[in-house]
Amino acid sequence: MAPTIEAAGLKKRFGKTRALDGLDLVAQRGQVTAVLGPNGAGKTTFVRTVATLLRPDEGTLRVAGRDARRDPAAVRGAIGLAGQFAAVEPAMTGRENLEMVARLFGQPRRTAKASASAVLAQLGLVEVGDRLARTYSGGMRRRLDLGASLVGAPQLLVLDEPTTGLDPRSRIELWNAVRTLVRTGTDVLLTTQYLDEADHLASHVVIVDHGRAVASGSPAELKQQIGASVVELHVRDSRDLTRVAELLERLDHDSAQIDEATRRVNVRVESGREGLMAAMQAVHHHGIEIEDMGMRQPNLDEVFLALTGAEDEQTATAVAA
Amino acid sequence: MTTITSTPLRRPGPPASQTGLAISTLTITRRALLRFVRTPQLIVLATVQMTLFFLIYRYMFGGAIHIAGMPYVDYLVPGFITTGVLFTGMGTAAAMAQDLEEGLIDRLRSLPIPRAAVLCARATADTAIFVWIAGFATVVAFAVGFRLHGTALEGLEAFGLAVLFGFAFEWLFVTMALFAGNAQAAQGMGMIVFPFVFVSSAYVPIGSMPSWLQAFANHQPMTYMVDAVRSLTLGPQAHELLGHTSSYYVGRSLAWGAAIVVVTFPIAVAKYRRG
């Protein structure tokens, strides 16, 4: 099957800013493709271009089998958009919101009502469906927003930072909803700042920075490149920093990062658990006093450093933890 | 809190084709009107504020302003209603800017509807709101002593004209909202209506203003519009007071209205398209 999104050399400028600077991306059918990057990387611009809200200055873009530049109207009939700002009408009930969008998809009144009911059930909003959207909690509004993007039964779902600002429980519920959708054959494009979100949901991840794709692959492939976990130690005596760094580097043969100001050293490892155990033993064996130690996911900065500047890493560089 | 169920889901359907302009416009208009009607602050604030100012002018200032041959209220009402529509327009610009800010316009733009639908719906809904505001103000006007000097038909024509003028300025407000991008900036931009509202024949005869203001007041569109409405409500006395026939004012005010639309409408559409 042809990919659901094929972008090549996309460029878009806003005044002097080059939001998209030659972005290439291919998203296959039947899976979740995540676009991962920090603020300002171009994720939202890309998503808006795919949703035909923006026209690219250069490049080619095919969405759901159609040329997005020449035939945007056709693209709109096959996509659903859910954005960070939960674009629902607060003065209408959940049901009315969904019916409205269904009508705008061209569904006759009765079909629109049926679609709205189906989506309310799908997203667990039946009990609140007849309350005004402005009475909803943040998580419920996001779900309603997601529902509005589904009511037209789109081929491609485009989600722009869907869980930003949500509490952990709502996040997981939204993730579950997305997973279930993919099972029915909906393609999903999602943008996120969170590595764990890309990790949990996506089969294919594209990392963007400064308007272009800097790496792509499955989460497993990317993690192999950058290491799945980070082991971090907080030493008591700053004179031990270099020593500890040396010890940690022996764990997985990867260079350690020292932050002198906070007396922390961290290093990427294949397996967090094993790395932590080995680090504990090493430190114990050499009698080094430790305030705190633990393992965590690499954060975005570390992912970036790994993928864009691996060769230039210096142990003296402070890394924002 | 209810959790997401695993009800059997609908599979993706075939792509939808473009929905018609009429249905799209009506659906979105309904949404704008529902918001107005269901947000008590909006509706109460708009109508109460307007009534309050009206009463202030009528009773407080009215005593000091003398118009030959008629009570001040009869002079005031056409001016008040016509300019009142302009003030309402300020509010609708802010509402649209808020929609933009909140992402609702984004969602609408991503749907398979004609590009024109969003703007047409805005204009239709706002006109409906103008009719409500103007209607309410008219009822209050009659309650405090306003009387038509012409025929009832002319009165209706006057009302219709006021709404029409509001509609003409609508595109100016939509353009402002699109350029402003958020509600506060839109309200700031909306302040531009103040000189047009006050330096006009709406509340006081132009002759009473200093000569440097008269120049502006005499030639700006609001004056023509207010006097057009006034010429219809004042009937036979209009010519005496205003100096020209009703068709003079109606003709010129419609020309002004058309000019405003011709200039602002394409700008609004172009800006909306560019996003």
Interface residues (C-beta under 8 A of the other chain):
Chain A: R48 A51 T52 L53 L54 A64 A73 A74 R76 G77 A78 I79 G80 L81 G83 Q84 F85 A86 A87 V88 E89 P90 A91 M92 E96 M100 V101 R103 L104 F105 G106 S115 A118 A121 Q122 L123 G124 L125 V126 E127 V128 L132 S137 G139 M140 R143 A148 G152 A153 P154 Q155 V158 R169 E173 N176 A177 T180 L181 R183 T184 G185 T186
Chain B: M1 T2 T3 I4 T5 S6 T7 L9 R10 R11 P12 G13 P15 A16 S17 Q18 T19 G20 I23 S24 T27 I28 R30 R31 L34 R35 R38 T39 E102 G103 L104 D106 R107 L108 R109 S110 L111 P112 I113 G275
